[in-house]
């Protein structure tokens, strides 16, 4: 009998890294003491990334070379937003290219990269930092729970 492989809805212990193709890791938990526990479909990973986990067997390490449309897609123009400075925390210093987590009215947070800082407003890109980029998605399923 062959070992079970990952299926949609499974909860798995996962090690993974994301990086622009040929670049440095943006996210990696390979050096963490424990693998990350997540359930496919819970929003931890985008559905575009989750699909690459389907049918993987625990213990195998894979590197997927993904084009932008297979990973985080193209940047969306409506995710470039101008925020009035009155909406921003007054105790924070902001710099161009900084990645900042903004609290949304619904309690969730959204990360945005600062593009420009004006006198009254700040232009922020809320697209994923890997949007528009070919990426490497390195993954190892530790175990299926």
C-alpha positions in Angstrom: 0.0 0.0 0.0 1.5 3.3 -1.0 1.7 6.2 1.5 -1.1 8.7 1.5 -0.6 11.9 -0.4 -2.0 15.4 0.3 -5.6 16.0 -0.7 -7.7 19.2 -0.6 -8.9 20.0 2.9 -6.0 18.1 4.6 -4.2 19.5 7.6 -0.5 19.2 7.1 2.8 20.0 8.8 4.7 21.9 6.2 8.0 23.5 5.6 8.2 25.9 2.7 10.1 28.9 1.3 9.1 31.5 -1.2 11.5 33.6 -3.2 11.8 35.5 -6.5 13.3 33.1 -9.0 17.1 33.1 -8.3 16.6 35.5 -5.4 16.7 35.4 -1.6 13.9 33.9 0.5 11.1 36.2 1.3 9.5 33.6 3.6 11.1 30.4 4.8 10.4 28.1 7.8 13.0 25.4 6.9 15.2 26.5 9.8 12.3 26.7 12.4 12.2 24.0 15.1 8.7 23.0 14.1 7.0 22.8 10.7 4.0 25.1 10.2 0.6 23.4 10.7 -2.0 24.5 8.2 -5.2 23.3 6.6 -5.6 23.5 2.9 -8.3 26.1 2.2 -7.8 28.0 5.5 -6.2 31.0 3.8 -2.6 30.5 5.1 -1.5 29.9 1.6 -3.2 31.2 -1.5 -5.2 28.7 -3.5 -2.7 29.1 -6.3 0.1 27.8 -4.1 -2.0 25.2 -2.4 -2.7 23.4 -5.6 1.0 22.5 -5.9 0.7 20.6 -2.6 -2.0 18.2 -3.8 -0.7 14.7 -4.3 2.7 15.3 -2.6 3.9 12.6 -0.3 5.3 13.4 3.1 9.1 13.5 3.3 9.7 14.6 -0.3 11.2 18.1 -1.0 10.2 19.8 -4.2 11.0 23.2 -5.8 8.3 24.5 -8.1 9.3 27.2 -10.6 6.2 29.2 -11.1 5.3 32.0 -13.5 3.5 35.0 -12.0 0.1 33.7 -13.2 0.7 30.4 -11.3 1.6 32.1 -8.1 0.6 35.6 -7.0 -0.6 36.9 -10.4 -0.2 40.3 -11.8 -0.4 43.4 -9.7 -3.9 44.9 -9.6 -4.2 48.6 -10.3 -7.0 49.0 -7.7 -4.6 47.8 -5.0 -2.4 50.9 -5.4 -4.1 53.3 -2.9 -3.6 56.7 -1.6 -4.1 56.9 2.1 -4.6 60.2 3.9 -2.0 60.8 6.6 -4.9 61.4 9.1 -5.7 57.7 8.7 -2.2 56.6 9.7 -0.7 56.0 13.1 1.0 59.2 14.2 3.7 57.3 16.2 5.2 55.5 13.1 8.0 56.7 10.9 7.4 55.7 7.3 10.0 55.2 4.5 9.7 54.5 0.8 9.7 50.8 -0.1 8.9 49.9 3.6 6.5 47.0 4.0 3.8 48.0 6.6 0.9 46.1 8.1 -2.3 48.1 8.2 -5.2 47.2 10.4 -8.4 47.0 8.4 -11.9 48.0 9.8 -12.8 44.2 9.9 -9.9 43.5 12.3 -7.7 41.8 9.7 -4.3 43.2 8.7 -3.1 43.9 5.2 0.5 44.5 4.2 1.3 47.3 1.9 4.5 48.6 0.4 5.0 52.4 0.6 5.5 53.9 -2.9 5.5 57.6 -2.2 5.0 59.9 0.8 3.4 63.3 0.3 2.5 66.1 2.6 -1.1 64.9 3.1 -1.2 61.4 1.8 0.9 58.3 1.2 0.7 56.0 -1.9 0.7 52.3 -0.9 0.8 49.2 -3.0 -1.3 46.5 -1.4 -0.4 43.9 -4.0 1.5 40.8 -2.8 5.3 41.6 -2.8 5.8 38.7 -5.2 3.0 39.8 -7.7 4.4 40.1 -11.3 7.4 37.9 -10.4 8.4 34.4 -11.4 9.0 32.6 -8.1 10.4 29.5 -6.6 8.1 27.7 -4.2 10.2 25.2 -2.2 8.1 22.8 -0.1 8.3 19.7 2.0 5.3 18.0 3.6 6.5 16.9 7.0 3.4 14.9 7.7 -0.4 14.7 7.1 -2.3 15.1 10.3 
